[in-house]
């Protein structure tokens, strides 16, 4: 098993039979998309997924350290109201267990290439944040407006990134 069996059973017991059935249905319908997996072993891993619920899409974060559940967070109303394992959390763990998602990032490569591969994605989250802010600014401009900068003028952007460990949310301000 990729996930500690006792921990998996504990989460499923906490969720209940109805949520387990719905989680399985979400997986069968292709509603669960694991977008990040940092896997060391069955007792140490981090998962982030997006799960399409009936009313909205929810982000799920799961962090396990030394076989203990450190973080299990979902944006759905069920989790927000009851702070218990929801069907989205269960579905994320089940999907992870079925797909061996983490294997895709662990190819057998020479050590030099592996280091370069890790460096390539080192600032991926930061770049995604900056691009989303940039795209939002472009949307605010009307098609008639053009922004022209004098040639060779440099712009220095110093973002402040805040991470809230309890809600697993990242904010960036420029």
HELIX and SHEET records of a PDB file:
HELIX    1   1 UNK A    5  UNK A   15  1                                  11    
HELIX    2   2 UNK A   17  UNK A   28  1                                  12    
HELIX    3   3 UNK A   77  UNK A   82  1                                   6    
HELIX    4   4 UNK A   87  UNK A   99  1                                  13    
HELIX    5   5 UNK A  101  UNK A  105  5                                   5    
HELIX    6   6 UNK A  111  UNK A  120  1                                  10    
HELIX    7   7 UNK A  124  UNK A  140  1                                  17    
SHEET    1   A 4 UNK A  32  UNK A  41  0                                        
SHEET    2   A 4 UNK A  44  UNK A  52 -1                                        
SHEET    3   A 4 UNK A  57  UNK A  65 -1                                        
SHEET    4   A 4 UNK A  68  UNK A  74 -1                                        
SHEET    1   B 2 UNK A 160  UNK A 164  0                                        
SHEET    2   B 2 UNK A 169  UNK A 173 -1                                        
END                                                                             
